[in-house]
């Protein structure tokens, strides 16, 4: 009976590691996609209205920083799952 409980605990731990890895990967992919969309829109906006390049660049950097912060938070939460378990 003891061996079955240990095997079940190991299996649960493996799923936790897998879930943390998948969650961190999804967070990184989503952040990359979001920052890419922001950069794409910023380049198009600057091409259409070059005089507003400074304002557009500032908003782009600020928004990208927010996305990076959320991504970092998501990755940390995913990694905490492995340490808490």
VEXTIRO-184252 format. One record per residue (C-alpha): residue in one letter; y, x, z negated. Coordinates in pm, whole numbers, padded with zeros to 5 digits, always signed. Layout:
BEGIN
AYXZ
...
END
This chain:
BEGIN
X+00000+00000+00000
X+00235+00286-00080
X+00200+00438+00269
X+00297+00110+00438
X+00616+00087+00232
X+00709+00445+00318
X+00641+00383+00687
X+00857+00070+00677
X+01142+00258+00506
X+01123+00537+00765
X+01129+00284+01048
X+01434+00112+00902
X+01609+00447+00867
X+01532+00532+01230
X+01684+00203+01343
X+01992+00276+01134
X+02034+00613+01304
X+01982+00455+01644
X+02233+00180+01571
X+02490+00431+01448
X+02448+00640+01762
X+02479+00338+01990
X+02782+00209+01798
X+02958+00546+01816
X+02881+00570+02186
X+03015+00222+02259
X+03331+00296+02060
X+03389+00619+02254
X+03325+00452+02590
X+03555+00162+02509
X+03832+00396+02396
X+03795+00604+02710
X+03810+00293+02926
X+04116+00160+02742
X+04307+00486+02763
X+04217+00514+03131
X+04354+00167+03198
X+04673+00253+03009
X+04719+00575+03205
X+04652+00399+03534
X+04909+00129+03461
X+05162+00386+03341
X+05131+00590+03662
X+05173+00276+03873
X+05475+00170+03668
X+05640+00511+03695
X+05576+00512+04071
X+05749+00173+04105
X+06036+00247+03869
X+06091+00623+03822
X+06406+00579+03612
X+06202+00419+03333
X+05952+00708+03318
X+06058+00819+02969
X+06017+00476+02813
X+05686+00418+02988
X+05554+00759+02883
X+05651+00697+02520
X+05481+00358+02510
X+05174+00506+02677
X+05138+00785+02422
X+05188+00547+02131
X+04931+00299+02260
X+04679+00575+02335
X+04723+00707+01981
X+04649+00362+01839
X+04334+00336+02049
X+04223+00683+01938
X+04274+00580+01575
X+04063+00269+01613
X+03792+00468+01793
X+03788+00732+01520
X+03760+00460+01256
X+03470+00299+01443
X+03285+00629+01477
X+03334+00707+01107
X+03198+00365+01010
X+02895+00422+01236
X+02830+00760+01079
X+02867+00621+00728
X+02579+00389+00801
X+02351+00689+00827
X+02474+00842+00502
X+02470+00523+00296
X+02122+00422+00406
END
